[in-house]
Amino acid sequence: MAAAGTDFNPFTQQFTILLPDQTPMNVTVDDIQDLVSYAANDSINYGSQIGSPLVLLVILLLVTKAEKRRSLVFILNTTALLLNFIRCVVISLYCTGPWWNWYSQLIGDFDNVPTSQYATSIAGVVLTFLLIVCLETSLILQVHVVCVTAKAA
């Protein structure tokens, strides 16, 4: 507890950490708290998204008629939901792995990250790209069907 009449704020106090080349760097408690909060928010965000594609996949499978399940739109939508599930799991692993070490994040030195963890980072980006390809292709096909149907009417 701060003494009466002082302007001391424990969250803005600085302490010194050493960079890999032994250069000192001042860091505040707020810097670390901001980083921890961001990592927690990211983890909660992707963690909550893990369940939603699975719920939507079950709904899609239950609602879609059997004869429509062989359509390209259905296959693309199902693939997109599965890719999103896998993507969210991979990104959640990224958020809880060595990439989010507060020291590494603050100074930008990721030498402590094992080479095997790079696969997690790369997989998250590749899965996001594949997800966007599936979604865009599905949307293009749906718009095509609406345009052809509207033209015929």
VOPAGU-2260 file (C-alpha; in pm, 1 decimal, decimal comma):
REM VOPAGU-2260
SITE   aa  ch    i         X         Y         Z
SITE  MET   A    0       0,0       0,0       0,0
SITE  ALA   A    1     134,8     341,3     -93,4
SITE  ALA   A    2     204,4     588,1     180,4
SITE  ALA   A    3     -46,2     869,7     218,0
SITE  GLY   A    4      34,4    1169,2       0,7
SITE  THR   A    5     261,4     991,1    -249,5
SITE  ASP   A    6     199,2     965,8    -621,3
SITE  PHE   A    7     344,9     615,0    -646,4
SITE  ASN   A    8     162,3     392,0    -891,5
SITE  PRO   A    9     286,5      31,3    -871,4
SITE  PHE   A   10     161,4     -46,3   -1222,0
SITE  THR   A   11     381,6     214,3   -1388,6
SITE  GLN   A   12     698,9     124,8   -1203,3
SITE  GLN   A   13     988,3      23,3   -1419,4
SITE  PHE   A   14    1233,4    -258,4   -1385,9
SITE  THR   A   15    1523,7    -351,0   -1604,0
SITE  ILE   A   16    1564,0    -666,4   -1808,4
SITE  LEU   A   17    1867,1    -752,4   -2013,6
SITE  LEU   A   18    1850,9    -812,4   -2385,6
SITE  PRO   A   19    2048,2   -1107,7   -2528,2
SITE  ASP   A   20    2344,7    -875,5   -2591,1
SITE  GLN   A   21    2333,5    -760,6   -2224,9
SITE  THR   A   22    2184,7    -420,4   -2315,0
SITE  PRO   A   23    1945,2    -306,1   -2042,0
SITE  MET   A   24    1581,6    -241,4   -2131,4
SITE  ASN   A   25    1327,0     -75,5   -1903,0
SITE  VAL   A   26     989,3    -246,1   -1880,2
SITE  THR   A   27     683,8    -147,0   -1679,2
SITE  VAL   A   28     435,9    -370,3   -1502,9
SITE  ASP   A   29     173,2    -226,4   -1740,7
SITE  ASP   A   30     372,2    -352,2   -2042,1
SITE  ILE   A   31     363,9    -706,5   -1908,8
SITE  GLN   A   32      -0,5    -680,7   -1802,3
SITE  ASP   A   33     -99,5    -556,2   -2149,2
SITE  LEU   A   34      78,8    -849,7   -2308,6
SITE  VAL   A   35     -76,9   -1103,7   -2069,8
SITE  SER   A   36    -423,3    -953,6   -2123,2
SITE  TYR   A   37    -383,6    -963,9   -2500,5
SITE  ALA   A   38    -271,8   -1328,2   -2489,4
SITE  ALA   A   39    -565,8   -1417,8   -2262,6
SITE  ASN   A   40    -811,7   -1238,2   -2491,5
SITE  ASP   A   41    -669,3   -1416,0   -2796,7
SITE  SER   A   42    -689,7   -1753,5   -2624,6
SITE  ILE   A   43   -1047,9   -1694,1   -2513,1
SITE  ASN   A   44   -1142,7   -1573,8   -2860,6
SITE  TYR   A   45   -1005,9   -1877,1   -3044,4
SITE  GLY   A   46   -1104,4   -2115,9   -2766,6
SITE  SER   A   47   -1466,4   -2007,1   -2792,5
SITE  GLN   A   48   -1450,5   -2043,0   -3169,7
SITE  ILE   A   49   -1347,9   -2408,0   -3141,1
SITE  GLY   A   50   -1699,7   -2518,9   -3054,1
SITE  SER   A   51   -1902,9   -2305,5   -3292,2
SITE  PRO   A   52   -1793,3   -2468,4   -3621,0
SITE  LEU   A   53   -1870,0   -2810,2   -3475,6
SITE  VAL   A   54   -2218,8   -2698,8   -3367,7
SITE  LEU   A   55   -2280,6   -2545,8   -3710,1
SITE  LEU   A   56   -2152,1   -2862,1   -3879,0
SITE  VAL   A   57   -2399,7   -3076,2   -3684,0
SITE  ILE   A   58   -2681,9   -2834,2   -3772,2
SITE  LEU   A   59   -2574,7   -2834,4   -4138,3
SITE  LEU   A   60   -2574,7   -3214,6   -4146,1
SITE  LEU   A   61   -2915,5   -3236,6   -3976,5
SITE  VAL   A   62   -3089,8   -2968,3   -4182,1
SITE  THR   A   63   -2954,5   -3045,0   -4529,3
SITE  LYS   A   64   -3155,4   -3293,3   -4731,4
SITE  ALA   A   65   -2969,3   -3608,6   -4835,8
SITE  GLU   A   66   -2986,9   -3529,3   -5208,3
SITE  LYS   A   67   -2829,4   -3183,5   -5151,5
SITE  ARG   A   68   -2530,7   -3326,1   -4963,5
SITE  ARG   A   69   -2349,1   -3408,0   -5286,4
SITE  SER   A   70   -2357,6   -3049,6   -5410,7
SITE  LEU   A   71   -2035,9   -2853,0   -5434,5
SITE  VAL   A   72   -2172,7   -2578,0   -5209,2
SITE  PHE   A   73   -2246,9   -2828,8   -4932,2
SITE  ILE   A   74   -1902,7   -2987,2   -4964,8
SITE  LEU   A   75   -1731,6   -2646,1   -4956,8
SITE  ASN   A   76   -1934,0   -2531,8   -4653,6
SITE  THR   A   77   -1862,8   -2855,1   -4467,7
SITE  THR   A   78   -1494,1   -2829,9   -4554,0
SITE  ALA   A   79   -1487,9   -2467,2   -4437,2
SITE  LEU   A   80   -1639,3   -2562,0   -4101,0
SITE  LEU   A   81   -1387,5   -2843,1   -4051,9
SITE  LEU   A   82   -1097,9   -2617,4   -4154,6
SITE  ASN   A   83   -1215,7   -2347,9   -3915,7
SITE  PHE   A   84   -1230,0   -2597,4   -3629,2
SITE  ILE   A   85    -875,7   -2720,4   -3698,4
SITE  ARG   A   86    -753,9   -2361,9   -3749,1
SITE  CYS   A   87    -893,3   -2249,4   -3413,5
SITE  VAL   A   88    -729,3   -2543,5   -3235,1
SITE  VAL   A   89    -394,8   -2469,8   -3401,8
SITE  ILE   A   90    -410,8   -2097,9   -3322,1
SITE  SER   A   91    -506,8   -2176,9   -2961,4
SITE  LEU   A   92    -196,3   -2395,0   -2939,4
SITE  TYR   A   93       6,6   -2106,2   -3081,4
SITE  CYS   A   94    -132,8   -1868,7   -2817,0
SITE  THR   A   95     -39,2   -2100,9   -2531,4
SITE  GLY   A   96     301,7   -2201,2   -2665,2
SITE  PRO   A   97     648,9   -2049,1   -2647,3
SITE  TRP   A   98     560,1   -1779,2   -2899,2
SITE  TRP   A   99     377,1   -1594,9   -2621,8
SITE  ASN   A  100     662,9   -1585,7   -2370,4
SITE  TRP   A  101     645,2   -1230,8   -2231,2
SITE  TYR   A  102    1022,4   -1177,3   -2254,1
SITE  SER   A  103    1030,0   -1285,6   -2617,7
SITE  GLN   A  104     730,2   -1072,1   -2705,4
SITE  LEU   A  105     864,0    -759,4   -2536,2
SITE  ILE   A  106    1207,5    -765,6   -2696,0
SITE  GLY   A  107    1119,6    -943,2   -3019,6
SITE  ASP   A  108    1370,8   -1224,6   -2967,6
SITE  PHE   A  109    1226,6   -1563,9   -3054,0
SITE  ASP   A  110    1546,8   -1768,7   -3033,2
SITE  ASN   A  111    1391,4   -1973,3   -2751,4
SITE  VAL   A  112    1111,5   -2097,0   -2979,1
SITE  PRO   A  113    1189,7   -2451,9   -3094,1
SITE  THR   A  114    1184,6   -2519,3   -3465,5
SITE  SER   A  115     894,7   -2761,2   -3418,2
SITE  GLN   A  116     676,0   -2471,0   -3301,7
SITE  TYR   A  117     716,6   -2292,8   -3633,1
SITE  ALA   A  118     485,2   -2553,7   -3783,8
SITE  THR   A  119     204,9   -2430,7   -3557,2
SITE  SER   A  120     255,4   -2074,9   -3673,7
SITE  ILE   A  121     268,5   -2170,3   -4040,4
SITE  ALA   A  122     -29,9   -2406,0   -4011,6
SITE  GLY   A  123    -244,9   -2126,1   -3869,5
SITE  VAL   A  124    -172,2   -1905,9   -4170,7
SITE  VAL   A  125    -216,5   -2185,1   -4427,1
SITE  LEU   A  126    -544,8   -2299,1   -4269,8
SITE  THR   A  127    -673,9   -1941,6   -4271,1
SITE  PHE   A  128    -591,2   -1914,0   -4642,5
SITE  LEU   A  129    -765,0   -2245,2   -4722,0
SITE  LEU   A  130   -1066,8   -2139,5   -4516,6
SITE  ILE   A  131   -1097,9   -1814,8   -4712,1
SITE  VAL   A  132   -1066,4   -2003,6   -5042,5
SITE  CYS   A  133   -1349,2   -2239,9   -4940,6
SITE  LEU   A  134   -1572,0   -1955,2   -4821,9
SITE  GLU   A  135   -1515,6   -1736,5   -5126,8
SITE  THR   A  136   -1568,1   -2024,6   -5369,0
SITE  SER   A  137   -1887,7   -2123,6   -5190,8
SITE  LEU   A  138   -2016,0   -1766,3   -5200,9
SITE  ILE   A  139   -1935,1   -1732,9   -5571,5
SITE  LEU   A  140   -2124,3   -2054,7   -5646,0
SITE  GLN   A  141   -2423,1   -1939,2   -5439,2
SITE  VAL   A  142   -2434,6   -1603,0   -5616,7
SITE  HIS   A  143   -2411,9   -1784,5   -5950,7
SITE  VAL   A  144   -2710,0   -2002,5   -5858,6
SITE  VAL   A  145   -2914,5   -1697,2   -5753,2
SITE  CYS   A  146   -2825,4   -1510,6   -6074,5
SITE  VAL   A  147   -2913,0   -1807,0   -6297,5
SITE  THR   A  148   -3238,3   -1861,3   -6108,3
SITE  ALA   A  149   -3330,3   -1491,7   -6127,5
SITE  LYS   A  150   -3246,4   -1478,8   -6500,6
SITE  ALA   A  151   -3469,4   -1781,4   -6571,2
SITE  ALA   A  152   -3765,2   -1629,6   -6385,4
